Amino acid sequence: QVQLVESGGGLVQAGGSLRLSCAASGRTFSSYSMGWFRQGPGKDREFVAAISWSGGSTYYADSVKGRFTISRDNAKNMVYLQMNSLEPDDTAVYYCAASRFWGGVLRMSGNYDYWGQGTQVTVSS
């Protein structure tokens, strides 16, 4: 069992930055791949970024590539999402999730076993 708690969301102007954090409980955290998803107003939940259990492989949605960076610290049971050059279209609730899988399948929300409650990110123009 893994419990996930996101933090770091807030209101930021376009062009600004935020760093989201996801704190995980459970001794098996390092065996899970981790991902970030988001759901904007009136939109479906979409993939943002994912990272393998070791941190050696990362995956990004085209819409955030070059602006967002996912990282993890297995010693601290933490996953991070550094978001730079934020745009109004980045406004969404951001969710952290844990998966038993690896590779490209991490882009699909159905392949995740555990989810956090989400943190709101609002980007003003």
N, CA, C and O atoms as CSV, one atom per row, in Angstrom:
chain,resi,resn,atom,element,x,y,z
A,1,GLN,N,N,0.839,-1.196,0.000
A,1,GLN,CA,C,0.000,0.000,0.000
A,1,GLN,C,C,0.876,1.248,0.000
A,1,GLN,O,O,1.836,1.354,0.763
A,2,VAL,N,N,0.532,2.170,-0.852
A,2,VAL,CA,C,1.269,3.434,-0.942
A,2,VAL,C,C,0.257,4.570,-0.821
A,2,VAL,O,O,-0.748,4.590,-1.531
A,3,GLN,N,N,0.521,5.499,0.066
A,3,GLN,CA,C,-0.307,6.701,0.184
A,3,GLN,C,C,0.477,7.897,-0.317
A,3,GLN,O,O,1.661,8.047,-0.016
A,4,LEU,N,N,-0.187,8.741,-1.081
A,4,LEU,CA,C,0.472,9.859,-1.748
A,4,LEU,C,C,-0.189,11.176,-1.361
A,4,LEU,O,O,-1.415,11.279,-1.342
A,5,VAL,N,N,0.617,12.172,-1.056
A,5,VAL,CA,C,0.102,13.491,-0.697
A,5,VAL,C,C,0.869,14.545,-1.471
A,5,VAL,O,O,2.082,14.686,-1.320
A,6,GLU,N,N,0.142,15.288,-2.306
A,6,GLU,CA,C,0.756,16.337,-3.106
A,6,GLU,C,C,0.745,17.674,-2.350
A,6,GLU,O,O,-0.093,17.905,-1.479
A,7,SER,N,N,1.679,18.526,-2.701
A,7,SER,CA,C,1.734,19.882,-2.161
A,7,SER,C,C,2.473,20.774,-3.139
A,7,SER,O,O,3.107,20.293,-4.078
A,8,GLY,N,N,2.387,22.080,-2.913
A,8,GLY,CA,C,3.153,23.013,-3.726
A,8,GLY,C,C,2.348,23.759,-4.765
A,8,GLY,O,O,2.880,24.635,-5.447
A,9,GLY,N,N,1.069,23.425,-4.900
A,9,GLY,CA,C,0.250,24.144,-5.861
A,9,GLY,C,C,-0.026,25.560,-5.411
A,9,GLY,O,O,0.281,25.938,-4.280
A,10,GLY,N,N,-0.610,26.344,-6.310
A,10,GLY,CA,C,-0.936,27.718,-5.968
A,10,GLY,C,C,-1.257,28.543,-7.191
A,10,GLY,O,O,-1.467,28.012,-8.282
A,11,LEU,N,N,-1.293,29.857,-6.995
A,11,LEU,CA,C,-1.580,30.803,-8.067
A,11,LEU,C,C,-0.278,31.451,-8.511
A,11,LEU,O,O,0.494,31.930,-7.682
A,12,VAL,N,N,-0.033,31.467,-9.815
A,12,VAL,CA,C,1.194,32.038,-10.353
A,12,VAL,C,C,0.869,32.739,-11.667
A,12,VAL,O,O,-0.060,32.354,-12.376
A,13,GLN,N,N,1.638,33.761,-11.977
A,13,GLN,CA,C,1.442,34.447,-13.248
A,13,GLN,C,C,2.081,33.678,-14.382
A,13,GLN,O,O,3.026,32.916,-14.175
A,14,ALA,N,N,1.566,33.877,-15.576
A,14,ALA,CA,C,2.154,33.253,-16.765
A,14,ALA,C,C,3.637,33.595,-16.844
A,14,ALA,O,O,4.045,34.733,-16.610
A,15,GLY,N,N,4.429,32.586,-17.177
A,15,GLY,CA,C,5.873,32.755,-17.230
A,15,GLY,C,C,6.577,32.401,-15.940
A,15,GLY,O,O,7.803,32.293,-15.901
A,16,GLY,N,N,5.805,32.222,-14.887
A,16,GLY,CA,C,6.370,31.896,-13.583
A,16,GLY,C,C,6.653,30.418,-13.419
A,16,GLY,O,O,6.502,29.626,-14.349
A,17,SER,N,N,7.069,30.065,-12.204
A,17,SER,CA,C,7.454,28.684,-11.896
A,17,SER,C,C,6.801,28.218,-10.608
A,17,SER,O,O,6.488,29.013,-9.722
A,18,LEU,N,N,6.604,26.917,-10.527
A,18,LEU,CA,C,6.153,26.257,-9.308
A,18,LEU,C,C,6.852,24.912,-9.227
A,18,LEU,O,O,7.229,24.323,-10.240
A,19,ARG,N,N,7.016,24.439,-8.000
A,19,ARG,CA,C,7.551,23.098,-7.790
A,19,ARG,C,C,6.544,22.300,-6.965
A,19,ARG,O,O,6.263,22.628,-5.812
A,20,LEU,N,N,6.013,21.254,-7.576
A,20,LEU,CA,C,5.100,20.370,-6.874
A,20,LEU,C,C,5.892,19.256,-6.206
A,20,LEU,O,O,6.898,18.780,-6.732
A,21,SER,N,N,5.416,18.855,-5.041
A,21,SER,CA,C,6.026,17.752,-4.320
A,21,SER,C,C,4.971,16.691,-4.051
A,21,SER,O,O,3.787,16.992,-3.904
A,22,CYS,N,N,5.420,15.452,-3.989
A,22,CYS,CA,C,4.540,14.336,-3.675
A,22,CYS,C,C,5.253,13.479,-2.634
A,22,CYS,O,O,6.300,12.891,-2.906
A,23,ALA,N,N,4.673,13.421,-1.445
A,23,ALA,CA,C,5.228,12.622,-0.363
A,23,ALA,C,C,4.543,11.265,-0.348
A,23,ALA,O,O,3.315,11.178,-0.341
A,24,ALA,N,N,5.340,10.214,-0.343
A,24,ALA,CA,C,4.802,8.855,-0.381
A,24,ALA,C,C,5.090,8.128,0.917
A,24,ALA,O,O,6.173,8.256,1.488
A,25,SER,N,N,4.120,7.372,1.375
A,25,SER,CA,C,4.329,6.507,2.532
A,25,SER,C,C,4.475,5.071,2.043
A,25,SER,O,O,4.025,4.733,0.948
A,26,GLY,N,N,5.092,4.244,2.840
A,26,GLY,CA,C,5.248,2.853,2.447
A,26,GLY,C,C,6.691,2.511,2.148
A,26,GLY,O,O,7.409,3.281,1.510
A,27,ARG,N,N,7.101,1.355,2.613
A,27,ARG,CA,C,8.503,0.956,2.474
A,27,ARG,C,C,8.865,0.536,1.059
A,27,ARG,O,O,10.046,0.410,0.736
A,28,THR,N,N,7.861,0.316,0.205
A,28,THR,CA,C,8.134,-0.164,-1.146
A,28,THR,C,C,8.110,0.954,-2.177
A,28,THR,O,O,8.025,0.685,-3.375
A,29,PHE,N,N,8.183,2.198,-1.733
A,29,PHE,CA,C,8.098,3.337,-2.655
A,29,PHE,C,C,9.097,3.216,-3.794
A,29,PHE,O,O,8.754,3.476,-4.947
A,30,SER,N,N,10.317,2.828,-3.488
A,30,SER,CA,C,11.373,2.811,-4.506
A,30,SER,C,C,11.147,1.764,-5.582
A,30,SER,O,O,11.847,1.765,-6.595
A,31,SER,N,N,10.188,0.875,-5.387
A,31,SER,CA,C,9.917,-0.142,-6.397
A,31,SER,C,C,8.842,0.308,-7.397
A,31,SER,O,O,8.539,-0.415,-8.346
A,32,TYR,N,N,8.275,1.481,-7.190
A,32,TYR,CA,C,7.217,1.985,-8.060
A,32,TYR,C,C,7.732,3.051,-9.014
A,32,TYR,O,O,8.539,3.904,-8.643
A,33,SER,N,N,7.254,2.986,-10.236
A,33,SER,CA,C,7.381,4.132,-11.122
A,33,SER,C,C,6.362,5.176,-10.649
A,33,SER,O,O,5.330,4.837,-10.070
A,34,MET,N,N,6.675,6.445,-10.906
A,34,MET,CA,C,5.800,7.514,-10.445
A,34,MET,C,C,5.414,8.419,-11.605
A,34,MET,O,O,6.181,8.605,-12.549
A,35,GLY,N,N,4.233,8.969,-11.519
A,35,GLY,CA,C,3.771,9.853,-12.581
A,35,GLY,C,C,3.012,11.051,-12.045
A,35,GLY,O,O,2.523,11.054,-10.916
A,36,TRP,N,N,2.930,12.061,-12.885
A,36,TRP,CA,C,2.092,13.228,-12.622
A,36,TRP,C,C,1.055,13.323,-13.741
A,36,TRP,O,O,1.379,13.194,-14.921
A,37,PHE,N,N,-0.175,13.547,-13.351
A,37,PHE,CA,C,-1.268,13.772,-14.280
A,37,PHE,C,C,-1.944,15.078,-13.893
A,37,PHE,O,O,-1.727,15.598,-12.798
A,38,ARG,N,N,-2.754,15.599,-14.784
A,38,ARG,CA,C,-3.501,16.816,-14.464
A,38,ARG,C,C,-4.874,16.779,-15.111
A,38,ARG,O,O,-5.094,16.115,-16.124
A,39,GLN,N,N,-5.789,17.515,-14.494
A,39,GLN,CA,C,-7.138,17.627,-15.032
A,39,GLN,C,C,-7.564,19.078,-14.950
A,39,GLN,O,O,-7.793,19.619,-13.868
A,40,GLY,N,N,-7.665,19.700,-16.120
A,40,GLY,CA,C,-8.104,21.085,-16.196
A,40,GLY,C,C,-9.618,21.184,-16.187
A,40,GLY,O,O,-10.304,20.174,-16.342
A,41,PRO,N,N,-10.151,22.390,-16.006
A,41,PRO,CA,C,-11.596,22.584,-15.972
A,41,PRO,C,C,-12.253,22.116,-17.269
A,41,PRO,O,O,-11.895,22.566,-18.357
A,42,GLY,N,N,-13.210,21.213,-17.137
A,42,GLY,CA,C,-13.926,20.707,-18.300
A,42,GLY,C,C,-13.129,19.776,-19.186
A,42,GLY,O,O,-13.541,19.477,-20.307
A,43,LYS,N,N,-11.982,19.310,-18.689
A,43,LYS,CA,C,-11.122,18.445,-19.502
A,43,LYS,C,C,-10.965,17.080,-18.851
A,43,LYS,O,O,-11.219,16.914,-17.658
A,44,ASP,N,N,-10.544,16.108,-19.648
A,44,ASP,CA,C,-10.203,14.793,-19.110
A,44,ASP,C,C,-8.843,14.846,-18.418
A,44,ASP,O,O,-8.033,15.735,-18.679
A,45,ARG,N,N,-8.611,13.885,-17.539
A,45,ARG,CA,C,-7.299,13.785,-16.908
A,45,ARG,C,C,-6.266,13.413,-17.973
A,45,ARG,O,O,-6.496,12.522,-18.790
A,46,GLU,N,N,-5.128,14.105,-17.953
A,46,GLU,CA,C,-4.102,13.846,-18.957
A,46,GLU,C,C,-2.737,13.618,-18.321
A,46,GLU,O,O,-2.435,14.117,-17.237
A,47,PHE,N,N,-1.941,12.861,-19.024
A,47,PHE,CA,C,-0.576,12.562,-18.593
A,47,PHE,C,C,0.297,13.803,-18.685
A,47,PHE,O,O,0.192,14.574,-19.639
A,48,VAL,N,N,1.156,13.995,-17.695
A,48,VAL,CA,C,2.112,15.105,-17.705
A,48,VAL,C,C,3.541,14.589,-17.772
A,48,VAL,O,O,4.296,14.963,-18.669
A,49,ALA,N,N,3.914,13.734,-16.830
A,49,ALA,CA,C,5.294,13.247,-16.780
A,49,ALA,C,C,5.343,11.983,-15.934
A,49,ALA,O,O,4.467,11.751,-15.101
A,50,ALA,N,N,6.371,11.168,-16.151
A,50,ALA,CA,C,6.572,9.959,-15.364
A,50,ALA,C,C,8.062,9.685,-15.227
A,50,ALA,O,O,8.881,10.160,-16.012
A,51,ILE,N,N,8.386,8.899,-14.200
A,51,ILE,CA,C,9.780,8.583,-13.931
A,51,ILE,C,C,9.861,7.142,-13.455
A,51,ILE,O,O,9.002,6.682,-12.702
A,52,SER,N,N,10.888,6.434,-13.891
A,52,SER,CA,C,11.066,5.044,-13.501
A,52,SER,C,C,11.457,4.936,-12.029
A,52,SER,O,O,11.768,5.940,-11.388
A,53,TRP,N,N,11.441,3.706,-11.493
A,53,TRP,CA,C,11.713,3.508,-10.074
A,53,TRP,C,C,13.104,3.996,-9.697
A,53,TRP,O,O,13.317,4.472,-8.581
A,54,SER,N,N,14.046,3.881,-10.617
A,54,SER,CA,C,15.421,4.295,-10.322
A,54,SER,C,C,15.669,5.769,-10.627
A,54,SER,O,O,16.670,6.342,-10.198
A,55,GLY,N,N,14.753,6.369,-11.366
A,55,GLY,CA,C,14.967,7.734,-11.821
A,55,GLY,C,C,15.739,7.811,-13.120
A,55,GLY,O,O,15.984,8.904,-13.630
A,56,GLY,N,N,16.123,6.674,-13.661
A,56,GLY,CA,C,16.946,6.660,-14.851
A,56,GLY,C,C,16.211,6.957,-16.145
A,56,GLY,O,O,16.828,7.335,-17.141
A,57,SER,N,N,14.902,6.789,-16.135
A,57,SER,CA,C,14.101,7.062,-17.331
A,57,SER,C,C,12.977,8.025,-16.982
A,57,SER,O,O,12.321,7.897,-15.949
A,58,THR,N,N,12.774,8.980,-17.856
A,58,THR,CA,C,11.687,9.949,-17.665
A,58,THR,C,C,10.881,10.066,-18.958
A,58,THR,O,O,11.388,9.806,-20.049
A,59,TYR,N,N,9.639,10.454,-18.814
A,59,TYR,CA,C,8.718,10.568,-19.935
A,59,TYR,C,C,7.908,11.850,-19.738
A,59,TYR,O,O,7.536,12.199,-18.617
A,60,TYR,N,N,7.645,12.535,-20.835
A,60,TYR,CA,C,6.916,13.798,-20.759
A,60,TYR,C,C,5.864,13.895,-21.857
A,60,TYR,O,O,6.041,13.376,-22.959
A,61,ALA,N,N,4.783,14.561,-21.537
A,61,ALA,CA,C,3.830,14.940,-22.573
A,61,ALA,C,C,4.466,16.008,-23.447
A,61,ALA,O,O,5.261,16.817,-22.969
A,62,ASP,N,N,4.119,16.010,-24.712
A,62,ASP,CA,C,4.698,16.990,-25.630
A,62,ASP,C,C,4.408,18.415,-25.172
A,62,ASP,O,O,5.219,19.316,-25.390
A,63,SER,N,N,3.276,18.619,-24.548
A,63,SER,CA,C,2.861,19.966,-24.158
A,63,SER,C,C,3.722,20.559,-23.044
A,63,SER,O,O,3.716,21.773,-22.840
A,64,VAL,N,N,4.465,19.713,-22.319
A,64,VAL,CA,C,5.270,20.228,-21.205
A,64,VAL,C,C,6.761,19.989,-21.402
A,64,VAL,O,O,7.578,20.468,-20.614
A,65,LYS,N,N,7.115,19.260,-22.435
A,65,LYS,CA,C,8.526,18.933,-22.673
A,65,LYS,C,C,9.345,20.206,-22.809
A,65,LYS,O,O,8.981,21.121,-23.548
A,66,GLY,N,N,10.457,20.249,-22.084
A,66,GLY,CA,C,11.308,21.423,-22.108
A,66,GLY,C,C,10.948,22.472,-21.073
A,66,GLY,O,O,11.725,23.393,-20.818
A,67,ARG,N,N,9.774,22.337,-20.476
A,67,ARG,CA,C,9.337,23.295,-19.447
A,67,ARG,C,C,9.234,22.646,-18.067
A,67,ARG,O,O,9.520,23.285,-17.054
A,68,PHE,N,N,8.827,21.376,-18.031
A,68,PHE,CA,C,8.641,20.668,-16.767
A,68,PHE,C,C,9.743,19.620,-16.603
A,68,PHE,O,O,10.243,19.067,-17.582
A,69,THR,N,N,10.106,19.361,-15.353
A,69,THR,CA,C,11.092,18.337,-15.042
A,69,THR,C,C,10.608,17.496,-13.871
A,69,THR,O,O,10.282,18.033,-12.812
A,70,ILE,N,N,10.559,16.176,-14.054
A,70,ILE,CA,C,10.176,15.271,-12.980
A,70,ILE,C,C,11.446,14.680,-12.371
A,70,ILE,O,O,12.412,14.384,-13.074
A,71,SER,N,N,11.421,14.517,-11.053
A,71,SER,CA,C,12.563,13.918,-10.366
A,71,SER,C,C,12.051,13.184,-9.130
A,71,SER,O,O,10.900,13.353,-8.728
A,72,ARG,N,N,12.922,12.367,-8.530
A,72,ARG,CA,C,12.525,11.648,-7.332
A,72,ARG,C,C,13.718,11.497,-6.405
A,72,ARG,O,O,14.872,11.516,-6.832
A,73,ASP,N,N,13.410,11.348,-5.132
A,73,ASP,CA,C,14.419,11.092,-4.109
A,73,ASP,C,C,13.929,9.896,-3.317
A,73,ASP,O,O,13.101,10.040,-2.418
A,74,ASN,N,N,14.435,8.715,-3.643
A,74,ASN,CA,C,13.951,7.495,-2.995
A,74,ASN,C,C,14.308,7.448,-1.512
A,74,ASN,O,O,13.608,6.804,-0.730
A,75,ALA,N,N,15.362,8.103,-1.126
A,75,ALA,CA,C,15.743,8.122,0.283
A,75,ALA,C,C,14.729,8.894,1.126
A,75,ALA,O,O,14.558,8.624,2.315
A,76,LYS,N,N,14.063,9.854,0.495
A,76,LYS,CA,C,13.081,10.686,1.192
A,76,LYS,C,C,11.645,10.322,0.829
A,76,LYS,O,O,10.706,10.938,1.332
A,77,ASN,N,N,11.467,9.333,-0.035
A,77,ASN,CA,C,10.126,8.954,-0.507
A,77,ASN,C,C,9.393,10.147,-1.125
A,77,ASN,O,O,8.225,10.397,-0.830
A,78,MET,N,N,10.095,10.868,-1.979
A,78,MET,CA,C,9.528,12.075,-2.573
A,78,MET,C,C,9.640,12.049,-4.091
A,78,MET,O,O,10.592,11.509,-4.656
A,79,VAL,N,N,8.651,12.643,-4.728
A,79,VAL,CA,C,8.675,12.887,-6.171
A,79,VAL,C,C,8.378,14.368,-6.377
A,79,VAL,O,O,7.581,14.959,-5.650
A,80,TYR,N,N,9.025,14.955,-7.371
A,80,TYR,CA,C,8.881,16.383,-7.607
A,80,TYR,C,C,8.510,16.650,-9.064
A,80,TYR,O,O,8.823,15.866,-9.960
A,81,LEU,N,N,7.846,17.762,-9.269
A,81,LEU,CA,C,7.586,18.248,-10.627
A,81,LEU,C,C,7.925,19.729,-10.654
A,81,LEU,O,O,7.173,20.556,-10.138
A,82,GLN,N,N,9.051,20.058,-11.252
A,82,GLN,CA,C,9.455,21.449,-11.427
A,82,GLN,C,C,8.805,21.981,-12.691
A,82,GLN,O,O,9.012,21.443,-13.779
A,83,MET,N,N,8.020,23.037,-12.545
A,83,MET,CA,C,7.274,23.586,-13.669
A,83,MET,C,C,7.748,25.012,-13.925
A,83,MET,O,O,7.594,25.892,-13.079
A,84,ASN,N,N,8.321,25.225,-15.092
A,84,ASN,CA,C,8.809,26.545,-15.490
A,84,ASN,C,C,8.019,27.054,-16.685
A,84,ASN,O,O,7.320,26.293,-17.354
A,85,SER,N,N,8.137,28.337,-16.942
A,85,SER,CA,C,7.456,28.958,-18.088
A,85,SER,C,C,5.981,28.564,-18.141
A,85,SER,O,O,5.467,28.163,-19.186
A,86,LEU,N,N,5.330,28.683,-17.021
A,86,LEU,CA,C,3.934,28.254,-16.933
A,86,LEU,C,C,3.031,29.100,-17.826
A,86,LEU,O,O,3.247,30.295,-18.028
A,87,GLU,N,N,2.025,28.432,-18.343
A,87,GLU,CA,C,1.054,29.055,-19.252
A,87,GLU,C,C,-0.348,28.882,-18.669
A,87,GLU,O,O,-0.582,27.967,-17.879
A,88,PRO,N,N,-1.276,29.749,-19.051
A,88,PRO,CA,C,-2.644,29.589,-18.550
A,88,PRO,C,C,-3.228,28.196,-18.822
A,88,PRO,O,O,-4.027,27.699,-18.029
A,89,ASP,N,N,-2.837,27.569,-19.930
A,89,ASP,CA,C,-3.337,26.222,-20.248
A,89,ASP,C,C,-2.814,25.164,-19.284
A,89,ASP,O,O,-3.302,24.035,-19.295
A,90,ASP,N,N,-1.843,25.498,-18.461
A,90,ASP,CA,C,-1.336,24.565,-17.446
A,90,ASP,C,C,-2.232,24.541,-16.212
A,90,ASP,O,O,-2.031,23.721,-15.317
A,91,THR,N,N,-3.210,25.428,-16.157
A,91,THR,CA,C,-4.139,25.452,-15.024
A,91,THR,C,C,-4.888,24.137,-14.917
A,91,THR,O,O,-5.539,23.696,-15.864
A,92,ALA,N,N,-4.788,23.517,-13.750
A,92,ALA,CA,C,-5.389,22.196,-13.548
A,92,ALA,C,C,-5.173,21.747,-12.110
A,92,ALA,O,O,-4.407,22.348,-11.357
A,93,VAL,N,N,-5.863,20.687,-11.756
A,93,VAL,CA,C,-5.517,19.949,-10.541
A,93,VAL,C,C,-4.467,18.920,-10.952
A,93,VAL,O,O,-4.668,18.159,-11.898
A,94,TYR,N,N,-3.351,18.905,-10.234
A,94,TYR,CA,C,-2.251,18.003,-10.540
A,94,TYR,C,C,-2.247,16.844,-9.551
A,94,TYR,O,O,-2.336,17.044,-8.340
A,95,TYR,N,N,-2.142,15.624,-10.089
A,95,TYR,CA,C,-2.184,14.417,-9.288
A,95,TYR,C,C,-0.876,13.651,-9.412
A,95,TYR,O,O,-0.292,13.543,-10.490
A,96,CYS,N,N,-0.442,13.131,-8.295
A,96,CYS,CA,C,0.695,12.237,-8.237
A,96,CYS,C,C,0.159,10.803,-8.212
A,96,CYS,O,O,-0.877,10.542,-7.600
A,97,ALA,N,N,0.858,9.871,-8.874
A,97,ALA,CA,C,0.388,8.493,-8.921
A,97,ALA,C,C,1.566,7.528,-8.942
A,97,ALA,O,O,2.661,7.866,-9.391
A,98,ALA,N,N,1.315,6.313,-8.444
A,98,ALA,CA,C,2.344,5.277,-8.383
A,98,ALA,C,C,1.923,4.074,-9.225
A,98,ALA,O,O,0.757,3.681,-9.226
A,99,SER,N,N,2.885,3.499,-9.937
A,99,SER,CA,C,2.594,2.392,-10.850
A,99,SER,C,C,3.574,1.242,-10.664
A,99,SER,O,O,4.752,1.451,-10.375
A,100,ARG,N,N,3.060,0.011,-10.835
A,100,ARG,CA,C,3.916,-1.176,-10.831
A,100,ARG,C,C,4.618,-1.360,-12.168
A,100,ARG,O,O,5.529,-2.182,-12.270
A,101,PHE,N,N,4.225,-0.626,-13.181
A,101,PHE,CA,C,4.732,-0.824,-14.528
A,101,PHE,C,C,5.883,0.131,-14.840
A,101,PHE,O,O,6.256,0.970,-14.019
A,102,TRP,N,N,6.430,-0.014,-16.028
A,102,TRP,CA,C,7.500,0.869,-16.477
A,102,TRP,C,C,7.393,1.027,-17.991
A,102,TRP,O,O,6.672,0.298,-18.672
A,103,GLY,N,N,8.131,1.999,-18.481
A,103,GLY,CA,C,8.140,2.214,-19.920
A,103,GLY,C,C,7.017,3.117,-20.392
A,103,GLY,O,O,6.431,3.864,-19.610
A,104,GLY,N,N,6.729,3.039,-21.673
A,104,GLY,CA,C,5.754,3.920,-22.283
A,104,GLY,C,C,4.353,3.788,-21.743
A,104,GLY,O,O,3.564,4.725,-21.868
A,105,VAL,N,N,4.010,2.658,-21.144
A,105,VAL,CA,C,2.669,2.468,-20.599
A,105,VAL,C,C,2.385,3.420,-19.443
A,105,VAL,O,O,1.237,3.568,-19.026
A,106,LEU,N,N,3.414,4.057,-18.933
A,106,LEU,CA,C,3.229,5.007,-17.850
A,106,LEU,C,C,2.440,6.232,-18.314
A,106,LEU,O,O,1.994,7.024,-17.484
A,107,ARG,N,N,2.263,6.397,-19.606
A,107,ARG,CA,C,1.481,7.518,-20.122
A,107,ARG,C,C,-0.015,7.320,-19.937
A,107,ARG,O,O,-0.795,8.252,-20.131
A,108,MET,N,N,-0.419,6.111,-19.562
A,108,MET,CA,C,-1.845,5.793,-19.451
A,108,MET,C,C,-2.255,5.709,-17.987
A,108,MET,O,O,-1.663,4.962,-17.208
A,109,SER,N,N,-3.271,6.481,-17.622
A,109,SER,CA,C,-3.677,6.563,-16.219
A,109,SER,C,C,-4.147,5.230,-15.659
A,109,SER,O,O,-4.038,4.986,-14.457
A,110,GLY,N,N,-4.677,4.356,-16.534
A,110,GLY,CA,C,-5.170,3.066,-16.072
A,110,GLY,C,C,-4.093,2.142,-15.561
A,110,GLY,O,O,-4.398,1.120,-14.946
A,111,ASN,N,N,-2.827,2.479,-15.803
A,111,ASN,CA,C,-1.713,1.639,-15.372
A,111,ASN,C,C,-1.136,2.055,-14.024
A,111,ASN,O,O,-0.055,1.604,-13.643
A,112,TYR,N,N,-1.850,2.910,-13.305
A,112,TYR,CA,C,-1.393,3.364,-11.999
A,112,TYR,C,C,-2.239,2.739,-10.894
A,112,TYR,O,O,-3.451,2.572,-11.032
A,113,ASP,N,N,-1.569,2.400,-9.798
A,113,ASP,CA,C,-2.226,1.687,-8.712
A,113,ASP,C,C,-2.703,2.602,-7.591
A,113,ASP,O,O,-3.705,2.323,-6.933
A,114,TYR,N,N,-1.980,3.691,-7.383
A,114,TYR,CA,C,-2.294,4.579,-6.259
A,114,TYR,C,C,-2.268,6.027,-6.732
A,114,TYR,O,O,-1.469,6.408,-7.588
A,115,TRP,N,N,-3.165,6.824,-6.149
A,115,TRP,CA,C,-3.300,8.228,-6.526
A,115,TRP,C,C,-3.355,9.114,-5.284
A,115,TRP,O,O,-3.857,8.717,-4.232
A,116,GLY,N,N,-2.827,10.311,-5.439
A,116,GLY,CA,C,-2.987,11.319,-4.407
A,116,GLY,C,C,-4.302,12.066,-4.587
A,116,GLY,O,O,-5.080,11.771,-5.495
A,117,GLN,N,N,-4.536,13.031,-3.715
A,117,GLN,CA,C,-5.804,13.767,-3.743
A,117,GLN,C,C,-5.760,14.979,-4.666
A,117,GLN,O,O,-6.798,15.566,-4.971
A,118,GLY,N,N,-4.580,15.349,-5.106
A,118,GLY,CA,C,-4.433,16.441,-6.056
A,118,GLY,C,C,-4.109,17.774,-5.410
A,118,GLY,O,O,-4.438,18.016,-4.249
A,119,THR,N,N,-3.459,18.635,-6.180
A,119,THR,CA,C,-3.150,19.993,-5.744
A,119,THR,C,C,-3.452,20.947,-6.894
A,119,THR,O,O,-3.110,20.667,-8.042
A,120,GLN,N,N,-4.093,22.073,-6.586
A,120,GLN,CA,C,-4.537,22.999,-7.618
A,120,GLN,C,C,-3.399,23.908,-8.053
A,120,GLN,O,O,-2.690,24.484,-7.227
A,121,VAL,N,N,-3.240,24.024,-9.357
A,121,VAL,CA,C,-2.314,24.985,-9.958
A,121,VAL,C,C,-3.128,25.913,-10.849
A,121,VAL,O,O,-3.841,25.462,-11.745
A,122,THR,N,N,-3.016,27.209,-10.596
A,122,THR,CA,C,-3.725,28.202,-11.390
A,122,THR,C,C,-2.722,29.192,-11.953
A,122,THR,O,O,-1.958,29.810,-11.212
A,123,VAL,N,N,-2.731,29.337,-13.279
A,123,VAL,CA,C,-1.809,30.243,-13.954
A,123,VAL,C,C,-2.619,31.380,-14.554
A,123,VAL,O,O,-3.476,31.155,-15.409
A,124,SER,N,N,-2.353,32.584,-14.114
A,124,SER,CA,C,-3.088,33.750,-14.604
A,124,SER,C,C,-2.345,34.392,-15.768
A,124,SER,O,O,-1.115,34.379,-15.826
A,125,SER,N,N,-3.110,34.950,-16.684
A,125,SER,CA,C,-2.491,35.567,-17.869
A,125,SER,C,C,-2.181,37.037,-17.635
A,125,SER,O,O,-1.660,37.708,-18.526
